[in-house]
Amino acid sequence: MSIIRYITSGVAVGAGVLSFGTAQAQQQEVRLADEYYQKGEYDKAKAVYQKLARNNETAGRVHKNYLETLKNLQAWDEAEKFLKREIKANPENAVYKIEYGLLQEKQGKANEATKSFERAIEETKDNNARVVEAAQFLMENGKADWAEKLFVEARKKSGDKTAYAFQLAQLYRMSNNMEGMLDEYLTVAMENKDNLLAVQNALQDDIAQPEDFEKLEKVLIMRIQREPGERVYTDLLVWYYIQQKEFRKAFFQARAVDKRQKLEGQKVIEIGQIALQNKDYKSAAEIFEYLVKEYPQSINYPLNRRFLIQAKEELVKNTFPVNQESIRSLIADYQRLLAEVGRTPKTAEALRNMGLLYGFYLDEKDTAISILQEAMKMNRTDLRFVSKTKIDLGDIYLLKGEPWEATLLYSQTEKDLKEDPLGHEAKLRNAKLSYYKGEFKLAQEHLDILKLATSREIANDAMDLSILIQDNTGLDSTGEAMKAYAAVDLLLFQHRDDEALRQLDALLTKYPNHSLTDEVWWQKAQIFIRRNENQPAVTELEKIVNQYNYDILSDDAHFLIAKLLEEKLGQRDKAMEMYRDHLTKYPGSIYVAEARKRFRGLRGDNPN
């Protein structure tokens, strides 16, 4: 190495060491100043920050604390000089310009502060990244009106009427300006139909209070009336009603669009199916009635006919006591459908439903078995249909008191569809069979696997049964009370309600104050409801609400009492009060949307 290269290298190394040493010293000074600041020793902090603020390398790191120190010391001139120097060194930084206005405001210089804010907006509005940063800083410092002005000016500059719409919507939400928020979202949806899903997601996140839901509904209805041909507003209103589980209202809106735009019922079918899934059978029946009458030549006609019968069937099955003549009328509907469309793989589902009606509601189990076997033969190539029907057959054999035949059929489906929800459903049936027989250890082995099932419904059912067993066998080493209760559960499955009611009363007598007590009251209430003995049902449910105030069943019992008061006992005012109480007492309840809907209906809101 030459002497020159050596000397040059040595200088470079020396400079690096010096630079490292300087940086380390600066870091120590920053820590010292911050320590003084945290202790409230502002004079000492100022002395150190003052030196660091003059250095471009450290000015940014101490900016916030130094400025706050000067404010605390009311060193206004020095604070202004510091900010002016920072603005000059960082002309693109809008936050520094806003801070200067805030400093002037703090000194009582309102006019000067206004000019500073206006200057900051004017110099920032054409820089997208700076606009969002500056607006956020303004909002954090209680200047939402200036943040709004910045977004509006930046939007004008961009020439895009939807620019910053989501940011403005959030600003309006925080300012409790619901009209402004909704206007922004609707503008975005109108300008680009592809934004509709994003708008729906945002509305779902931003709207929580009942009065806000009502405001959204009113705004959308007003816009539809003003622009009846604009489908975006109708689509949003239909979406809103579906979120609120007001399927009849959703149907009315979709029906109007369906007729106007000749859509042949596509959107209406979707609403009907969602209503069925959510057990609003009355609305579903009305929807499919419309589709069957309006579109008899549609390719979906057989499907709509089947859904119509299914909705009517569920209405009959959930109107207590179940009327056997109505069941026979439903069977006649299925028979007419099969005669009209034919016995084909496409109508095997209708045949299956007919068989279940014979088995569960007419007590004609052999007829049910024969029909279900025929349905399997009609659609033998569809493994899922065959497996589902095998589960049904197992259920009918369990009704007959032949558990070995039932478990054989369940186990076949388990084996055929191991990782499929139907396979899990069959395993759950086998777990329940073990539970009915008092074989709780074996039942738990099945349930532990099913807790991990991909189907949330099956996993939840498995969890519920597992918890029921665990909670009610822990302190009872013999599990005798749990065995007696499980045997009653089987009686209920077999529709042997009189015998089940006697056994439930015997349980309460033999095991007073047992952990199963609330479950027993719940089952008694269900029997009374099936018999249309609604006041005794309410009495049993009130025991749960009063004595197990925040138990899992308390939520269900509270809502069911309100429903019985409204629908069966004619006590509408008391029901309305209970629905309102449900919203506050059980805010996490799965019944919140339904309780709100029923409360609004009883209050006299327009049902259409």
C-alpha positions as CSV (number, residue, x, y, z in Angstrom):
1,M,0.0,0.0,0.0
2,S,1.4,3.4,-1.0
3,I,2.0,6.1,1.7
4,I,-0.8,8.3,0.1
5,R,-3.3,5.5,0.1
6,Y,-2.5,4.7,3.7
7,I,-2.9,8.3,4.8
8,T,-6.2,8.6,2.9
9,S,-7.6,5.4,4.4
10,G,-6.6,6.6,7.8
11,V,-8.4,9.9,7.4
12,A,-11.6,8.0,6.3
13,V,-11.5,5.7,9.2
14,G,-10.8,8.6,11.5
15,A,-13.8,10.5,10.1
16,G,-16.0,7.5,10.5
17,V,-15.0,7.1,14.1
18,L,-15.6,10.8,14.7
19,S,-19.0,10.7,13.0
20,F,-20.0,7.7,15.1
21,G,-18.8,9.5,18.3
22,T,-20.8,12.6,17.3
23,A,-24.0,10.7,16.7
24,Q,-23.6,8.9,20.0
25,A,-23.2,12.2,21.8
26,Q,-26.2,13.6,20.1
27,Q,-28.3,10.6,21.0
28,Q,-27.2,11.1,24.7
29,E,-28.2,14.7,24.5
30,V,-31.6,13.9,23.1
31,R,-32.2,11.3,25.9
32,L,-31.1,13.9,28.5
33,A,-33.5,16.6,27.1
34,D,-36.4,14.1,26.9
35,E,-35.7,13.1,30.5
36,Y,-36.0,16.7,31.6
37,Y,-39.1,17.1,29.5
38,Q,-40.8,14.0,31.0
39,K,-40.0,15.3,34.6
40,G,-41.5,18.8,33.7
41,E,-38.1,20.5,34.1
42,Y,-38.8,22.6,31.0
43,D,-36.0,25.2,31.5
44,K,-33.4,22.5,31.6
45,A,-35.0,20.7,28.6
46,K,-35.2,24.0,26.6
47,A,-31.4,24.6,27.0
48,V,-30.6,21.2,25.5
49,Y,-33.4,21.1,22.9
50,Q,-32.3,24.6,21.8
51,K,-28.9,23.4,20.7
52,L,-30.3,20.2,19.1
53,A,-33.0,22.2,17.2
54,R,-30.3,24.2,15.3
55,N,-28.8,21.0,13.9
56,N,-30.6,19.7,10.8
57,E,-29.8,16.1,11.8
58,T,-31.5,16.3,15.2
59,A,-34.2,19.0,14.6
60,G,-36.8,16.6,13.4
61,R,-36.2,14.2,16.3
62,V,-36.8,16.9,19.0
63,H,-39.4,18.9,17.1
64,K,-42.5,17.8,19.0
65,N,-41.1,17.9,22.5
66,Y,-39.1,21.1,22.0
67,L,-42.3,22.9,20.7
68,E,-44.3,21.6,23.6
69,T,-41.5,22.8,26.0
70,L,-41.6,26.3,24.5
71,K,-45.5,26.4,24.8
72,N,-45.3,25.3,28.5
73,L,-42.8,28.1,29.1
74,Q,-44.9,30.5,27.0
75,A,-41.8,31.3,25.0
76,W,-43.9,32.3,22.0
77,D,-41.2,34.3,20.1
78,E,-38.8,31.4,20.2
79,A,-41.5,28.9,19.3
80,E,-42.4,31.0,16.2
81,K,-38.8,31.4,15.2
82,F,-38.3,27.6,15.5
83,L,-41.3,26.8,13.4
84,K,-40.5,29.4,10.7
85,R,-37.0,27.8,10.5
86,E,-38.5,24.4,10.2
87,I,-41.0,25.4,7.6
88,K,-38.2,27.0,5.5
89,A,-36.1,23.9,5.8
90,N,-39.1,21.6,5.0
91,P,-41.4,23.5,2.7
92,E,-43.4,20.4,1.7
93,N,-44.3,19.6,5.3
94,A,-47.9,20.7,5.8
95,V,-48.0,19.7,9.5
96,Y,-45.4,22.3,10.4
97,K,-47.5,25.0,8.7
98,I,-50.6,23.9,10.6
99,E,-48.6,23.9,13.8
100,Y,-47.7,27.5,13.2
101,G,-51.4,28.4,12.9
102,L,-52.2,26.5,16.1
103,L,-49.4,28.4,17.9
104,Q,-50.8,31.7,16.7
105,E,-54.3,30.6,17.9
106,K,-52.9,29.7,21.3
107,Q,-51.6,33.3,21.6
108,G,-55.0,34.7,20.7
109,K,-54.1,35.7,17.2
110,A,-57.2,34.3,15.6
111,N,-57.0,36.2,12.3
112,E,-53.4,35.3,11.8
113,A,-54.1,31.7,12.6
114,T,-56.9,31.6,10.0
115,K,-54.5,32.9,7.4
116,S,-51.9,30.3,8.3
117,F,-54.5,27.5,8.0
118,E,-55.7,28.8,4.7
119,R,-52.1,29.1,3.4
120,A,-51.4,25.5,4.5
121,I,-54.5,24.3,2.6
122,E,-53.6,26.3,-0.5
123,E,-50.0,24.9,-0.6
124,T,-51.0,21.3,0.2
125,K,-54.2,20.6,-1.8
126,D,-52.4,19.3,-4.9
127,N,-50.3,16.8,-3.1
128,N,-52.4,13.6,-2.3
129,A,-50.1,12.1,0.3
130,R,-49.7,15.5,2.1
131,V,-53.4,16.1,2.0
132,V,-54.3,13.0,4.0
133,E,-51.4,13.5,6.5
134,A,-52.4,17.2,7.1
135,A,-56.1,16.4,7.4
136,Q,-55.3,13.7,10.0
137,F,-53.2,16.2,12.0
138,L,-56.0,18.7,11.9
139,M,-58.5,16.2,13.1
140,E,-56.2,15.1,15.9
141,N,-56.0,18.8,17.0
142,G,-59.7,19.4,17.0
143,K,-59.8,21.1,13.6
144,A,-62.3,18.9,11.8
145,D,-63.8,21.9,10.0
146,W,-60.4,22.8,8.5
147,A,-59.7,19.1,7.7
148,E,-63.0,19.1,5.8
149,K,-62.1,22.2,3.9
150,L,-58.7,20.7,3.0
151,F,-60.4,17.6,1.6
152,V,-63.0,19.6,-0.3
153,E,-60.4,22.0,-1.8
154,A,-58.1,19.0,-2.7
155,R,-61.1,17.3,-4.4
156,K,-61.8,20.5,-6.5
157,K,-58.2,20.6,-7.5
158,S,-58.2,17.0,-8.6
159,G,-61.3,17.3,-10.7
160,D,-62.6,14.0,-9.3
161,K,-65.9,14.4,-7.4
162,T,-65.2,11.1,-5.4
163,A,-61.7,12.0,-4.4
164,Y,-61.2,11.6,-0.6
165,A,-64.8,10.4,-0.2
166,F,-64.0,7.6,2.2
167,Q,-61.8,10.0,4.3
168,L,-64.6,12.6,4.3
169,A,-67.1,10.0,5.3
170,Q,-65.0,9.0,8.3
171,L,-64.6,12.7,9.2
172,Y,-68.3,13.2,9.1
173,R,-68.9,10.0,11.1
174,M,-66.6,11.3,13.9
175,S,-68.4,14.6,13.8
176,N,-71.7,12.8,14.0
177,N,-72.8,14.3,10.7
178,M,-74.6,11.2,9.4
179,E,-76.1,13.0,6.4
180,G,-72.6,14.1,5.2
181,M,-71.2,10.6,5.7
182,L,-74.1,8.9,3.7
183,D,-73.8,11.5,0.9
184,E,-70.1,10.7,0.4
185,Y,-70.7,6.9,0.3
186,L,-73.7,7.2,-2.0
187,T,-71.7,9.5,-4.4
188,V,-68.9,6.9,-4.5
189,A,-71.4,4.1,-5.3
190,M,-73.2,6.2,-8.0
191,E,-69.9,7.2,-9.8
192,N,-68.7,3.6,-10.0
193,K,-70.9,0.6,-9.5
194,D,-67.8,-1.5,-8.8
195,N,-67.5,0.4,-5.5
196,L,-70.9,-0.9,-4.2
197,L,-69.3,-3.7,-2.2
198,A,-66.7,-1.4,-0.6
199,V,-69.5,1.1,0.3
200,Q,-71.6,-1.7,1.8
201,N,-68.7,-2.9,3.9
202,A,-68.0,0.7,5.1
203,L,-71.6,1.2,6.0
204,Q,-71.6,-2.0,7.9
205,D,-68.7,-0.8,10.0
206,D,-69.9,2.8,10.5
207,I,-73.6,2.4,11.3
208,A,-74.3,1.1,14.8
209,Q,-77.2,3.0,16.4
210,P,-80.9,2.3,15.6
211,E,-81.5,6.0,14.7
212,D,-78.6,5.8,12.2
213,F,-80.1,2.8,10.6
214,E,-83.4,4.6,10.2
215,K,-81.6,7.6,8.7
216,L,-79.9,5.5,6.1
217,E,-83.3,4.0,5.2
218,K,-84.9,7.4,4.9
219,V,-82.1,8.8,2.7
220,L,-82.2,5.8,0.4
221,I,-86.0,5.9,0.0
222,M,-85.9,9.7,-0.7
223,R,-83.3,9.2,-3.4
224,I,-85.3,6.3,-5.0
225,Q,-88.3,8.5,-5.1
226,R,-86.3,11.2,-6.7
227,E,-84.5,8.9,-9.2
228,P,-86.7,5.8,-9.5
229,G,-84.6,4.5,-12.5
230,E,-81.3,4.5,-10.6
231,R,-80.7,0.9,-9.5
232,V,-77.8,1.6,-7.2
233,Y,-80.0,3.2,-4.5
234,T,-82.5,0.2,-4.7
235,D,-79.6,-2.3,-4.5
236,L,-78.3,-0.5,-1.4
237,L,-81.8,-0.4,0.2
238,V,-82.3,-4.1,-0.6
239,W,-78.9,-4.9,1.0
240,Y,-79.8,-2.7,4.0
241,Y,-83.1,-4.6,4.6
242,I,-81.3,-7.9,4.3
243,Q,-78.8,-6.8,6.9
244,Q,-81.7,-5.9,9.1
245,K,-83.4,-9.2,8.3
246,E,-86.4,-7.3,7.0
247,F,-86.9,-9.6,4.0
248,R,-90.4,-8.6,3.2
249,K,-89.2,-5.0,2.7
250,A,-86.3,-6.2,0.6
251,F,-88.7,-8.2,-1.5
252,F,-90.9,-5.2,-2.2
253,Q,-87.9,-3.2,-3.4
254,A,-86.5,-6.0,-5.5
255,R,-89.9,-6.8,-7.0
256,A,-90.2,-3.2,-8.3
257,V,-86.8,-3.4,-10.0
258,D,-87.6,-6.9,-11.3
259,K,-90.7,-5.7,-13.1
260,R,-89.2,-2.4,-14.3
261,Q,-86.0,-4.0,-15.7
262,K,-87.5,-7.4,-16.6
263,L,-85.0,-9.4,-14.6
264,E,-87.2,-12.6,-14.4
265,G,-86.9,-12.8,-10.7
266,Q,-83.2,-13.3,-10.3
267,K,-82.7,-10.9,-7.4
268,V,-86.0,-11.9,-5.8
269,I,-85.0,-15.6,-5.8
270,E,-81.9,-14.7,-3.8
271,I,-83.9,-12.8,-1.2
272,G,-86.3,-15.7,-0.9
273,Q,-83.5,-18.1,-0.3
274,I,-81.9,-15.8,2.4
275,A,-85.3,-15.5,4.1
276,L,-85.6,-19.3,4.2
277,Q,-82.1,-19.6,5.6
278,N,-82.9,-17.1,8.3
279,K,-86.2,-18.9,9.1
280,D,-88.4,-16.0,8.1
281,Y,-90.8,-18.6,6.5
282,K,-93.7,-16.2,6.1
283,S,-91.7,-13.8,4.0
284,A,-90.1,-16.7,2.0
285,A,-93.6,-18.1,1.2
286,E,-94.8,-14.7,0.0
287,I,-91.6,-14.3,-2.2
288,F,-91.8,-17.7,-3.8
289,E,-95.6,-17.4,-4.3
290,Y,-94.9,-14.3,-6.4
291,L,-92.2,-16.1,-8.4
292,V,-94.4,-19.1,-9.1
293,K,-97.3,-17.0,-10.3
294,E,-95.2,-14.4,-12.2
295,Y,-92.8,-16.7,-14.0
296,P,-94.5,-20.1,-14.7
297,Q,-92.4,-20.6,-17.8
298,S,-89.1,-19.8,-16.1
299,I,-86.3,-22.4,-16.0
300,N,-86.4,-21.9,-12.2
301,Y,-90.1,-22.7,-11.9
302,P,-89.6,-26.2,-10.4
303,L,-87.1,-24.8,-7.9
304,N,-89.4,-22.0,-7.0
305,R,-92.3,-24.4,-6.6
306,R,-90.2,-26.6,-4.2
307,F,-89.1,-23.6,-2.2
308,L,-92.7,-22.4,-1.9
309,I,-93.8,-25.7,-0.5
310,Q,-90.8,-25.8,1.8
311,A,-91.5,-22.3,3.2
312,K,-95.2,-23.3,3.7
313,E,-94.0,-26.6,5.3
314,E,-91.8,-24.7,7.8
315,L,-94.7,-22.4,8.6
316,V,-96.9,-25.3,9.4
317,K,-94.2,-27.1,11.4
318,N,-93.6,-24.0,13.5
319,T,-97.2,-23.1,14.2
320,F,-98.2,-24.9,17.3
321,P,-99.9,-27.2,17.8
322,V,-99.0,-28.7,14.4
323,N,-102.1,-29.3,12.4
324,Q,-102.1,-32.8,10.7
325,E,-104.5,-31.7,8.0
326,S,-102.0,-29.0,7.0
327,I,-99.3,-31.6,6.9
328,R,-101.5,-33.7,4.6
329,S,-102.1,-30.7,2.4
330,L,-98.4,-30.2,2.1
331,I,-97.9,-33.8,1.1
332,A,-100.6,-33.2,-1.6
333,D,-98.6,-30.2,-2.8
334,Y,-95.5,-32.3,-3.1
335,Q,-97.4,-35.0,-4.9
336,R,-98.8,-32.5,-7.4
337,L,-95.3,-31.2,-8.0
338,L,-94.0,-34.7,-8.7
339,A,-96.9,-35.4,-11.0
340,E,-96.4,-32.2,-12.9
341,V,-92.6,-32.2,-13.2
342,G,-92.0,-35.9,-12.9
343,R,-90.0,-38.3,-10.6
344,T,-86.5,-37.4,-11.7
345,P,-83.2,-36.7,-9.9
346,K,-84.2,-33.0,-9.9
347,T,-87.3,-33.8,-7.9
348,A,-85.8,-36.3,-5.5
349,E,-85.4,-33.6,-2.9
350,A,-89.2,-33.0,-2.9
351,L,-89.8,-36.7,-2.5
352,R,-87.3,-36.7,0.4
353,N,-89.2,-33.8,2.1
354,M,-92.5,-35.7,1.7
355,G,-91.0,-38.8,3.4
356,L,-89.9,-36.7,6.4
357,L,-93.4,-35.3,6.8
358,Y,-94.8,-38.8,6.9
359,G,-92.2,-39.9,9.5
360,F,-92.1,-37.0,11.9
361,Y,-95.6,-35.5,11.7
362,L,-98.0,-38.3,10.7
363,D,-96.3,-41.0,12.6
364,E,-96.3,-43.2,9.5
365,K,-92.7,-44.4,9.8
366,D,-92.8,-47.4,7.4
367,T,-94.3,-45.1,4.7
368,A,-91.5,-42.6,5.4
369,I,-88.8,-45.3,5.1
370,S,-90.3,-46.5,1.8
371,I,-90.4,-43.0,0.3
372,L,-86.8,-42.2,1.4
373,Q,-85.5,-45.4,-0.1
374,E,-87.3,-44.5,-3.4
375,A,-85.7,-41.0,-3.3
376,M,-82.2,-42.5,-2.9
377,K,-82.8,-44.7,-5.9
378,M,-84.1,-41.8,-8.0
379,N,-80.9,-39.8,-7.4
380,R,-78.4,-42.6,-6.7
381,T,-75.5,-40.9,-8.6
382,D,-75.5,-38.0,-6.2
383,L,-73.4,-39.2,-3.2
384,R,-74.3,-36.2,-1.1
385,F,-78.0,-36.6,-1.6
386,V,-77.8,-40.3,-0.9
387,S,-75.8,-39.6,2.3
388,K,-78.2,-36.9,3.4
389,T,-81.1,-39.3,2.9
390,K,-79.3,-42.0,4.8
391,I,-79.1,-39.7,7.8
392,D,-82.8,-39.1,7.5
393,L,-83.5,-42.8,7.4
394,G,-81.4,-43.2,10.5
395,D,-83.5,-40.6,12.2
396,I,-86.7,-42.4,11.3
397,Y,-85.3,-45.7,12.7
398,L,-84.5,-43.8,15.9
399,L,-88.1,-42.6,16.0
400,K,-89.1,-46.3,15.7
401,G,-86.9,-47.2,18.7
402,E,-84.3,-49.0,16.5
403,P,-81.0,-47.3,17.4
404,W,-78.8,-50.1,15.9
405,E,-80.3,-49.5,12.5
406,A,-79.9,-45.8,13.0
407,T,-76.2,-46.0,13.9
408,L,-75.5,-48.3,11.0
409,L,-76.8,-45.7,8.6
410,Y,-75.1,-42.8,10.3
411,S,-71.8,-44.7,10.3
412,Q,-72.0,-45.4,6.5
413,T,-72.3,-41.7,5.8
414,E,-69.4,-41.0,8.3
415,K,-67.2,-43.4,6.3
416,D,-68.3,-42.2,2.8
417,L,-67.8,-38.5,3.6
418,K,-65.2,-38.3,6.3
419,E,-64.1,-34.7,5.8
420,D,-67.4,-33.4,4.5
421,P,-70.0,-31.5,6.6
422,L,-72.4,-34.3,5.9
423,G,-70.0,-36.8,7.3
424,H,-69.6,-34.5,10.4
425,E,-73.4,-34.3,10.7
426,A,-73.5,-38.1,10.7
427,K,-70.8,-38.2,13.4
428,L,-72.8,-35.7,15.4
429,R,-75.9,-38.0,15.2
430,N,-73.7,-40.9,16.5
431,A,-72.5,-38.7,19.3
432,K,-76.1,-37.9,20.2
433,L,-77.0,-41.6,20.2
434,S,-74.2,-42.3,22.7
435,Y,-75.5,-39.3,24.7
436,Y,-79.1,-40.6,24.7
437,K,-77.8,-44.0,26.0
438,G,-75.8,-42.3,28.8
439,E,-72.5,-43.2,27.3
440,F,-71.0,-39.8,27.9
441,K,-67.3,-40.7,27.5
442,L,-67.9,-42.1,24.0
443,A,-70.1,-39.1,23.1
444,Q,-67.3,-36.8,24.2
445,E,-64.8,-38.6,22.0
446,H,-67.0,-37.9,19.0
447,L,-67.7,-34.3,20.1
448,D,-64.0,-33.4,20.7
449,I,-63.4,-34.2,17.0
450,L,-66.5,-32.3,15.8
451,K,-65.5,-29.1,17.7
452,L,-62.9,-28.7,15.0
453,A,-65.4,-29.2,12.1
454,T,-65.2,-26.8,9.2
455,S,-69.0,-26.2,9.5
456,R,-69.5,-23.6,12.2
457,E,-73.1,-24.8,12.8
458,I,-71.9,-28.4,13.5
459,A,-68.9,-27.2,15.5
460,N,-71.2,-25.1,17.6
461,D,-73.7,-27.9,18.1
462,A,-70.9,-30.2,19.2
463,M,-69.6,-27.6,21.6
464,D,-73.0,-27.0,23.1
465,L,-73.6,-30.7,23.7
466,S,-70.1,-31.2,25.1
467,I,-70.5,-28.3,27.5
468,L,-73.9,-29.6,28.6
469,I,-72.3,-33.0,29.5
470,Q,-69.3,-31.5,31.2
471,D,-71.2,-28.9,33.2
472,N,-73.7,-31.4,34.5
473,T,-71.5,-34.5,35.2
474,G,-68.5,-32.8,37.0
475,L,-70.0,-32.7,40.5
476,D,-72.1,-35.8,40.0
477,S,-69.7,-38.7,39.8
478,T,-72.4,-41.2,38.8
479,G,-73.9,-38.8,36.2
480,E,-77.4,-40.2,37.1
481,A,-79.2,-36.8,36.7
482,M,-77.5,-36.3,33.3
483,K,-78.5,-39.8,32.2
484,A,-82.1,-39.1,33.2
485,Y,-82.0,-35.8,31.3
486,A,-80.5,-37.4,28.2
487,A,-83.2,-40.1,28.2
488,V,-85.8,-37.2,28.2
489,D,-84.0,-35.7,25.3
490,L,-84.6,-38.9,23.3
491,L,-88.3,-38.9,24.3
492,L,-88.5,-35.3,22.9
493,F,-86.8,-36.3,19.7
494,Q,-89.4,-39.1,19.4
495,H,-92.3,-36.7,20.0
496,R,-93.3,-38.4,23.2
497,D,-94.0,-35.1,24.9
498,D,-96.4,-36.3,27.6
499,E,-93.9,-38.9,28.9
500,A,-91.1,-36.3,28.6
501,L,-93.0,-33.8,30.7
502,R,-93.5,-36.3,33.5
503,Q,-89.9,-37.2,33.5
504,L,-88.8,-33.6,33.6
505,D,-91.0,-32.9,36.6
506,A,-89.5,-36.0,38.2
507,L,-86.1,-34.6,37.6
508,L,-86.9,-31.4,39.3
509,T,-88.2,-33.3,42.3
510,K,-85.4,-35.8,42.6
511,Y,-82.5,-33.3,41.9
512,P,-83.6,-29.9,43.3
513,N,-81.2,-27.0,42.5
514,H,-79.2,-29.2,40.2
515,S,-77.1,-27.4,37.4
516,L,-79.6,-28.9,34.9
517,T,-82.5,-27.0,36.4
518,D,-82.5,-24.2,33.8
519,E,-82.3,-26.8,31.0
520,V,-85.3,-28.6,32.4
521,W,-87.3,-25.4,32.5
522,W,-86.3,-24.6,28.9
523,Q,-87.4,-28.1,27.7
524,K,-90.7,-27.8,29.6
525,A,-91.3,-24.4,27.9
526,Q,-90.7,-26.0,24.5
527,I,-93.3,-28.7,25.2
528,F,-95.9,-26.1,26.3
529,I,-95.2,-24.0,23.2
530,R,-95.7,-27.1,21.0
531,R,-99.0,-27.7,22.8
532,N,-100.0,-24.0,22.3
533,E,-100.0,-23.6,26.1
534,N,-98.2,-20.3,26.0
535,Q,-98.8,-18.8,29.5
536,P,-97.2,-21.9,31.2
537,A,-94.4,-21.6,28.7
538,V,-93.8,-18.0,29.7
539,T,-93.8,-19.0,33.4
540,E,-91.0,-21.5,32.8
541,L,-89.0,-19.1,30.7
542,E,-89.3,-16.3,33.3
543,K,-87.7,-18.7,35.9
544,I,-84.6,-18.8,33.7
545,V,-84.5,-15.1,33.2
546,N,-85.0,-14.3,36.9
547,Q,-82.8,-16.9,38.4
548,Y,-80.1,-17.3,35.7
549,N,-79.9,-13.7,34.6
550,Y,-76.8,-13.8,32.4
551,D,-76.7,-17.6,31.7
552,I,-76.5,-18.7,28.0
553,L,-80.2,-19.7,28.1
554,S,-81.3,-16.4,29.6
555,D,-80.7,-14.6,26.3
556,D,-82.9,-17.1,24.4
557,A,-85.5,-17.2,27.1
558,H,-85.8,-13.4,27.3
559,F,-86.4,-13.0,23.5
560,L,-88.8,-16.0,23.4
561,I,-90.9,-14.5,26.2
562,A,-91.3,-11.2,24.2
563,K,-92.2,-13.2,21.0
564,L,-94.9,-15.2,22.9
565,L,-96.3,-12.0,24.4
566,E,-96.5,-10.5,21.0
567,E,-97.7,-13.4,18.9
568,K,-99.7,-15.6,21.3
569,L,-100.8,-13.6,24.3
570,G,-101.7,-10.3,22.8
571,Q,-99.6,-8.3,25.2
572,R,-98.0,-6.0,22.5
573,D,-97.0,-3.2,24.8
574,K,-95.2,-5.5,27.2
575,A,-93.6,-7.3,24.2
576,M,-92.4,-4.0,22.8
577,E,-90.8,-3.1,26.2
578,M,-89.0,-6.5,26.3
579,Y,-87.7,-6.1,22.8
580,R,-86.3,-2.7,23.7
581,D,-84.8,-4.1,26.9
582,H,-83.2,-7.0,24.9
583,L,-81.2,-4.5,22.8
584,T,-79.5,-3.1,25.9
585,K,-79.5,-6.1,28.2
586,Y,-78.1,-8.5,25.6
587,P,-76.2,-6.4,23.1
588,G,-74.3,-9.4,21.8
589,S,-77.4,-11.5,21.3
590,I,-78.0,-13.2,18.0
591,Y,-81.6,-11.9,18.3
592,V,-80.6,-8.2,18.3
593,A,-81.6,-7.5,14.6
594,E,-84.8,-9.4,15.0
595,A,-85.6,-7.7,18.3
596,R,-85.0,-4.3,16.7
597,K,-87.2,-5.2,13.8
598,R,-90.0,-6.3,16.0
599,F,-89.7,-3.3,18.3
600,R,-90.0,-0.9,15.4
601,G,-93.0,-2.8,14.0
602,L,-94.8,-2.6,17.3
603,R,-93.9,1.0,17.7
604,G,-95.8,1.7,14.5
605,D,-93.1,2.2,11.9
606,N,-94.2,1.7,8.3
607,P,-94.1,-2.1,7.7
608,N,-93.6,-1.6,4.0
